[in-house]
Amino acid sequence: ETKYTGDMTLPSNAVHACLVTSTRAHARILKVDCSTAEKCPGFVGYFSAKDVKGSNHIGAIVKDEEVFVEEIAQYFGAVIGVVVANSHEEAVYAARKVQVEYEDISPVIISIEDAILHKSFFPDVHCIETGDMEKARKEADCHVSGSGRVGGQDHFYLETNCTIVIPHDGDFLEIYSSTQNPTKTQNFCASVCGLPASKVSAKCKRMGGAFGGKETRSVFIAVTAALAAHLLKRPVSINIERDVDMSITGQRHAFYFEYSAGCTNDGSLKYFDAHLYNNAGYSMDLSQPIMDRALFHSDNVYKWPAFRAKGTVCKTNQPSHTAYRGFGGPQGLMLAEMVIEHLAAKLGMTAHALRQKNLYQEGDRTHFGEKLEAFRIPQMWENIQDIANFAERKAEVDLFNDSNSWRKRGLSVLPTKFGINFTAKFMNQGGALVHVYTDGSVLISHGGTEMGQGLNTKVIQIAAQCLGVPHSMIDIAETATNTVANSQPTAASMSTDLYGMAVLNACEQILARLEPIKKNLREKHQLDATSSVDWKELVLTAYFERIDLSAHGFYIVPTDRCGYDWTMSCPDGDNSKRGMPFNYFTQGIACAEVEIDCLTGDSFIRRVDILMDVGRPINPALDIGQIEGAFVQGYGWCTMEELVWGDKAHRWVKPGQLFTRGPGTYKIPSFNDVPRDFRVHLFNGDNKFAVHSSKAVGEPPFFLGCAAFFAIQNAVKAARSANAATNTHYALDLPATSERIRMGCADKITTLCINAVNAEAEKITEFKPKGSW
């Protein structure tokens, strides 16, 4: 039976921890009274900032977070202290009895709109600019300007954050944590406890899902358990309940865009000028690199002669938002497509035709200066038309819409390219340790963590192929900082690229040492050079010959294929001087057909075809599974997963509190949301930049789920056209929930409903539902 962190058998003297969190979004802590909690059954202790032995400050990039609030709680759910008790239930009960007195502080900044109003921003505003903007504006015949909003998304991993800390003699701490980032867990647990990192080992066998949510936001929970264990000299377990996990650990960033763009009358793109804002929450965490990736991807696959995009990171009184599958890329890609849709509507051209006309070509340079190599989107665009029978089905959709008043269908083809690398240069490294035992079995330790994505399976395949042994002879050890040190988080879709290459490097070292032994055995058994030598005999012979059967492998992305210097000024527009942020691009195209109910706003996907360039896949079944899962998760983000915060648009929720903090109010895709006809096709091409010519696959397909969003938007446009809606361009805010779809259809019923509510106001014909952005 597969076991996760929370399934581990605890030592008999273990205790359980529960966080005490703020119930105000922005307030000064005046008093904390634990007297009632201390009388609760099973109470062991309460720890707060005054008990920290080392530093109370942590942070993914900038140490701008407090483990425990010292004076001011900056968000609803800020950790004030931690209660320890004999059982989980007793700890939760006692934590609720801790009484906190507050003094509210103004203003309470919740939304991006609030942040813009109060100029609440983090200091760095990054910008990418290329081409002659003024010249391009003059050359354009068609101009548009507008704004767009995309909401956040909860990770909703099945296993909530969980950590077990076991203290050992000599002040050593052994930490088992459900985390994508054992090294950062190790380093900050050591820092908070006042210990050197060498006394702390962080381990993770597997996670029950993460999606980026456990890259950094698992750490601030783990350190509370580490401190309690260090002080009590007893094992401590902390297991966060679902509503608390959703409330305090952060989500995908909501974005707000302002843009202007132009093209010629024949649809040739000329200029793109945009300002992106994201809601970081109260601390930086990874919000700046997330914004950077959004800026890198705000061109999608289209060539703009003049391009300018700048990104502002907003500081608000929300929990710190964080990494999520795509890491800002999907938000930037969504901006690109919103602009394309707007231009197409203004031109009276289909967005499909405008996309096709302006695709990058092989050898073109992106707005950030990177030359496109092995760029297969133009070929894949042609292929998907045939694979999906696009022309025939478009005619069928049009016929259906002409024949039905209250149900409409939409069809959309959406391309994507996704850059593969950590955008921070130093992070593009990975290590592994390979042991070959005298019975021929192999044990591999590497710096990556398994969360259901199949990393360990691919690593076993790479090692088995290199060593020439069956998969059954290879095992993967838990990820641990005392075996592979200084590892990078399992993120950015980079883990097979990094750890697969590191394992390959270690295996090749061992094979090189075995080569003289293999030669002697061939002579002994009178075998020719092409004949294989028995593996077990080879290994045992090498052992008696005192050959090292262990190797540490290491891999770095080539220096000239990673890193981007935002501080460098490029007045000539040649942004390639700043560096090359991505080693390569994973590319894909989806064709989605949807049907909506104009009376209820209900929608479903009738069929989707996906063509994905994953290089030469190490394991096609795993890659197809990743593509399917990413698509459905992306579909959830853009259609049904809506976060509702206590902001100005939702005054019935406490300021700063997350209302949608459980499955009763927050809806993720379920079985009946899977496309009724789901077809995935692999475009197999070489990729000389990754292990065995494979390509990263975890994040790139996510945005393809938005093909359904634009198909829904096309269906809404068909309904609006039938209802004689006046404006030519109608853009849905994301997510396209049933409410937004229904109101977007703009018929007589919606007009009556809107004006019944606004009886005293000027008559209006449409209403866009509000959201938390």
Buried (B, 14 or more C-beta within 10 A) or exposed (E): EEEBBBEBEEEEEBBBBBBBBBBBBBBBBEEBEBEEBBEBEBBBBBBBBEBBEBBBBBBBBEBBBBBBBBEBBBBBBBBBBBBBBBBBEBBBBBBBBBEBEBEEBEEBBBBBBBBBEEEBBBEBEBEBBBBEBEEBBEBBEBBBEBEBBBBBBBBBBEBBBBBBBBBEEEBBBBBBBBBBBBBBBBBBBBBBBEBEBEBBBBBBBBBBBBBBBBBBBBBBBBBBBBBBBBBBEBBBBBBBBBBBBBBBBBBBBBBBBBBBBBBEEEBBBBBBBBBBBBBBBBBBBBBBBBBBBBBBBBBBBBBBBBBBBBBBBBBBBBBBBBBBBBBBBBBBBBBBBBBBBBBBBBBEBBBBEBBBBBBBEEEEBBBBBBEBEBBBBBBBBEBBBEBBEBEEBBEBBEEBBEEBEEBBBBBBBBBBBBBBBBBBBEBBBBBBBBBBBEEBBBBBBBBBBBBBBBBBBBBBBBBBBBBEBEEEBBEBBBBBBBBBBEBBBBBBBBBBBBBBBBBBBBBBBBBEBBEEBBEBBBEEEEEEEEEEBEBBBBBBBBBEEEBEBEBBBBBBBEEEBBBBEBEEEBEEBEBBEBBBBBBBBBBBBBBBBBBBBBEEBEBBBBBBBBBBBBBBBBBEEBBBBBBBBBBBBBBBBBBBBBBBBBBEBBEEBBBBBBBBBBEEBBBBBEEEBBBEEBEBBBBEBEBEBBBBBBBBBBBBBBBBBBBBBBBBBBBBBBBBEBBEBEEEEBBBBBBBBBBBBBBBBBBEEBBEEBBEEEEEEEEEBBBBBBBBB
